[in-house]
Amino acid sequence: MDKINYSIVDVFSQGKYTGNQLAVFKNAEKIPENEMQQIAKEINFSESTFILLNTKKDNGYDVRIFTPNEEIPFAGHPTLGTAYVIQNEILESPCDRLILNYKAGQIPVSFDNQEEIIWMKQNEPTFGQVLDANKVSDVLNIDKEYIDNRFPIQEVSTGLPVIIVPLKSLEAEKKVRIDREKYFELIEHTDAKGIMVFSPEAYSSENDLNVRDFAEYYGIPEDAATGSSNGCLASYLVKFRYFETKEINIRVEQGYEINRPSLLFLKASDDNGRINVYVGGKVEKIAQGEWFL
C-alpha cells in the first residue's frame, strides 16, 4: 500500500492546541489533484498543504493549498506551518530564509530563531471595490451603527482577497452572526469570498486589535487565525492611517470566539505609495504520521 508522511502543526499558536491547525504532506507530487482535495476534506482543517517535492524548484518549494471545498492560490497560516515543516523535517541544516512557490507567486519566509517567530513577506496589496455598509451589516446581523464609518468597507488582496470591515468595539465583534443566505448573495458580486471584521478593543490588554474571519464559501464558517486576511488588514491599516501613522508593528488576536485563541504579529509600511507587508507567528508541532493512499 502506498503511503505518504505528514505532520500536524498549530500556527499562530500561543502553546499547544491554540492557533490554527494545519496538515502538511511531504513529497506529494504523485498524488492526483482530486485526491489532494479528498484528503483536505477528510482532514477537515481550514487548510491542508502539499509540498510537491522535498527539493527546490525555481529557488523555492512548490506547495499547493486546499481547503475542505477547493484549492486556493495563497494562504497565511499554511505558509508559516509549511515553512516550519521544511525547516525542521526536510532541510539537513536550518536556514534563515526560504521561498514557497504558490499559484499566487513566490512568498519569502524568514526565521527569527531568537523570538521563535516565523515571518512571511506578502505580495504588494491591491484594493478593490468599496461595499455598502447597509448590505454588509445585514450579512453580519448587526446594527449599521456598530460599523466605524470613518473608514471604508473594502476588498483588499495580497494574494487571496477579503472584505475588511471596521467595527467600533469588541461588543460589536461579539454580536456578529453571519446570515448565510445574505452572505452568499453578497459574494456573488465580489472577488473576495471571505469577510474579516476587526475592532480596536481586544480580550488581552497586550494586543492591539481583535479580529474575526468568516469564509463559508471555502468551507470555513469561522477561522481561528488567518494570515492572508491579516496581511490585507495590515495593508488597510497603513493605507487609511488607522493608527495615524504610515508604519505599524502590532499584535492581533483571533479565534477567541471559537475557543482557538491565536496571536499574529503584523508589520507594514507605506513607502511612497508602495505598501510592504509582513505577517508573523509561532508554530507548534502536534503530531506526525503516515497517510495511506
C-alpha positions in Angstrom: 0.0 0.0 0.0 1.4 3.4 -1.0 1.7 6.0 1.8 2.9 9.5 2.5 4.3 11.2 5.5 2.5 14.2 7.1 2.7 16.4 10.1 0.1 18.4 12.0 1.1 21.8 13.4 -0.7 24.7 15.2 0.1 28.0 13.6 -0.1 31.5 15.2 -0.2 29.5 18.4 0.1 30.5 22.0 1.0 27.0 23.0 -0.3 23.5 22.1 -3.9 23.3 21.0 -4.2 27.0 20.2 -3.8 28.8 16.9 -4.9 27.3 13.6 -4.5 23.7 12.7 -2.6 22.6 9.6 -1.8 19.3 8.0 1.4 19.3 5.9 2.0 16.5 3.4 5.6 15.9 2.1 6.9 14.8 -1.3 3.3 14.8 -2.6 3.9 15.3 -6.3 2.4 11.9 -7.3 -0.9 12.5 -5.5 -3.6 13.4 -8.1 -5.3 16.8 -7.6 -8.7 15.2 -6.9 -7.2 13.1 -4.2 -5.5 16.1 -2.6 -8.9 17.6 -2.4 -10.4 14.5 -0.9 -7.6 14.4 1.7 -8.2 18.0 2.7 -11.9 17.3 3.1 -11.1 14.2 5.2 -8.7 16.2 7.4 -11.3 19.0 7.6 -9.0 21.7 8.9 -9.4 25.1 7.4 -6.4 24.2 5.1 -4.0 21.4 4.3 -0.8 21.8 2.3 1.1 19.5 -0.1 4.8 20.0 -0.6 5.2 18.6 -4.1 8.9 17.8 -3.9 11.3 17.8 -0.9 13.8 19.6 -3.1 13.8 23.2 -4.5 12.4 24.3 -7.9 13.0 27.8 -9.2 14.8 28.6 -5.9 11.8 27.6 -3.8 9.5 24.8 -2.8 6.3 24.1 -4.8 3.3 24.0 -2.5 -0.4 23.6 -3.1 -3.1 24.6 -0.6 -6.6 23.0 -0.3 -9.5 24.0 1.9 -12.2 21.3 2.5 -14.0 22.8 -0.5 -11.4 23.8 -3.1 -7.8 24.7 -3.9 -6.7 28.3 -3.1 -3.7 30.3 -4.6 -2.3 31.6 -1.3 -3.0 31.5 2.5 -1.1 32.7 5.5 -1.1 30.1 8.2 -0.4 27.3 5.7 2.7 29.4 4.6 4.2 29.6 8.1 3.3 26.0 9.0 4.7 24.6 5.8 7.9 26.6 6.2 8.2 25.2 9.7 8.0 21.6 8.4 10.5 22.3 5.7 12.9 23.9 8.1 12.6 21.1 10.8 11.9 18.0 8.8 13.3 18.4 5.3 16.4 20.6 5.4 19.6 18.9 6.6 20.6 22.1 8.5 18.5 25.2 9.5 18.3 28.2 7.2 17.4 31.9 7.8 15.2 32.2 4.8 13.3 30.1 2.2 10.8 30.6 -0.5 7.4 28.9 -1.1 6.1 28.7 -4.7 2.3 29.2 -4.9 -0.1 29.8 -7.7 -0.3 33.4 -6.4 3.5 33.7 -6.7 6.6 33.3 -4.6 6.4 34.0 -0.9 9.6 34.6 1.1 9.7 33.3 4.6 12.2 34.2 7.3 13.0 32.7 10.7 13.6 34.7 13.9 15.1 32.0 16.0 15.6 34.2 19.0 11.9 35.1 19.3 10.8 31.8 17.7 8.7 33.8 15.2 8.3 32.8 11.5 7.7 35.8 9.2 6.3 35.8 5.7 6.5 38.8 3.3 3.2 39.0 1.4 2.6 40.4 -2.1 2.0 44.1 -2.5 -1.7 44.7 -1.8 -4.4 45.7 -4.3 -7.5 47.5 -3.2 -10.9 46.6 -4.8 -14.4 47.8 -4.6 -15.9 49.6 -1.6 -19.1 48.0 -0.2 -22.3 49.4 1.1 -22.5 49.4 5.0 -26.2 48.6 4.9 -25.7 45.4 2.9 -22.7 44.3 5.0 -24.4 45.0 8.3 -27.3 42.8 7.1 -24.8 40.0 6.3 -23.2 40.4 9.7 -26.5 40.6 11.5 -25.5 43.7 13.4 -26.8 47.3 13.5 -25.2 49.6 11.0 -24.2 51.8 13.9 -21.6 49.2 15.0 -19.6 49.9 11.9 -16.9 52.5 12.1 -17.9 54.8 9.2 -14.6 56.8 9.4 -13.1 54.0 7.3 -14.3 52.1 4.2 -15.6 48.6 3.9 -13.3 47.4 1.1 -12.0 44.4 -0.7 -8.2 44.0 -0.2 -5.9 41.3 -1.6 -2.3 40.3 -1.1 -2.9 37.0 -2.9 -6.3 36.0 -1.6 -8.9 38.8 -1.4 -11.0 39.5 1.7 -13.6 42.1 2.6 -12.3 44.3 5.5 -15.0 45.6 7.9 -14.0 48.1 10.6 -16.1 47.8 13.8 -16.2 50.2 16.7 -15.9 47.8 19.7 -15.3 44.3 20.9 -19.0 44.3 21.8 -19.8 44.7 18.1 -17.5 41.8 17.2 -19.2 39.5 19.7 -22.6 40.3 18.1 -21.6 39.2 14.6 -23.6 36.2 13.4 -23.3 35.6 9.6 -26.6 35.4 7.7 -25.6 32.6 5.4 -28.2 33.4 2.7 -27.2 37.1 2.6 -23.5 36.2 2.7 -23.8 34.1 -0.4 -25.8 36.8 -2.2 -23.2 39.4 -1.4 -20.2 37.4 -2.6 -21.8 36.7 -5.9 -20.8 40.3 -6.7 -17.3 40.4 -5.1 -13.9 38.9 -5.9 -13.4 38.3 -2.1 -15.3 35.4 -0.6 -14.2 35.9 3.0 -15.1 38.7 5.4 -12.8 40.0 8.2 -14.2 42.2 10.9 -11.9 44.0 13.4 -12.1 46.2 16.4 -9.7 48.4 18.4 -10.6 46.6 21.6 -9.2 43.2 22.4 -9.6 40.5 25.0 -6.0 40.9 26.1 -4.6 44.3 27.0 -1.3 43.2 25.4 -2.9 43.1 21.9 -3.8 46.0 19.6 -6.8 44.6 17.7 -9.3 41.7 17.8 -10.4 40.2 14.5 -12.8 37.5 13.3 -12.7 36.0 9.8 -15.6 34.2 8.1 -15.3 32.2 4.8 -18.2 29.7 4.5 -17.5 29.7 0.7 -14.3 27.7 1.4 -16.0 25.5 4.0 -14.7 27.6 6.9 -17.6 29.1 8.9 -15.1 31.0 11.1 -11.3 30.7 11.0 -9.1 30.5 14.1 -6.2 32.5 12.5 -6.0 33.9 9.0 -2.6 35.1 7.9 -3.7 36.1 4.4 -6.6 38.3 5.7 -4.4 39.8 8.4 -1.9 40.8 5.7 -4.7 42.5 3.9 -5.7 44.1 7.2 -2.2 45.4 7.8 -2.2 47.0 4.3 -5.6 48.6 5.0 -4.5 50.0 8.4 -1.5 51.6 6.8 -3.3 52.9 3.7 -6.0 54.6 5.7 -3.8 55.6 8.6 -5.9 53.8 11.1 -3.3 54.4 13.8 -2.4 57.8 12.3 0.9 56.6 11.0 2.3 55.1 7.8 4.0 52.3 9.6 2.7 49.7 12.0 4.1 46.9 14.2 1.2 45.4 16.1 -0.2 42.3 17.8 -3.5 40.9 16.7 -5.7 38.3 18.4 -8.1 36.0 16.6 -10.1 32.9 17.4 -11.2 33.7 20.9 -14.9 33.4 20.0 -14.4 29.8 18.8 -12.1 28.8 21.6 -8.9 28.7 19.5 -7.0 31.7 20.7 -4.4 32.8 18.2 -1.8 35.6 18.1 -0.5 37.2 14.9 2.3 39.8 14.5 1.8 42.4 11.8 4.3 44.8 10.3 3.5 47.1 7.4 4.8 50.4 6.0 3.8 52.8 3.2 6.9 53.7 1.2 5.8 56.4 -1.2 2.6 54.5 -2.1 4.2 51.0 -2.1 3.0 49.1 0.9 5.2 46.4 2.3 3.5 43.7 4.4 4.9 41.1 6.9 2.8 38.7 9.0 4.5 36.5 11.7 3.6 34.0 14.3 4.7 31.0 16.3 4.3 27.3 15.2 3.9 24.3 17.5 4.2 20.8 16.2 1.4 18.5 17.4 1.7 15.1 15.6 3.2 13.3 12.6 2.3 10.1 10.9 1.6 8.2 7.6 -1.3 8.6 5.3 -2.4 5.6 3.2 -3.1 6.4 -0.4 
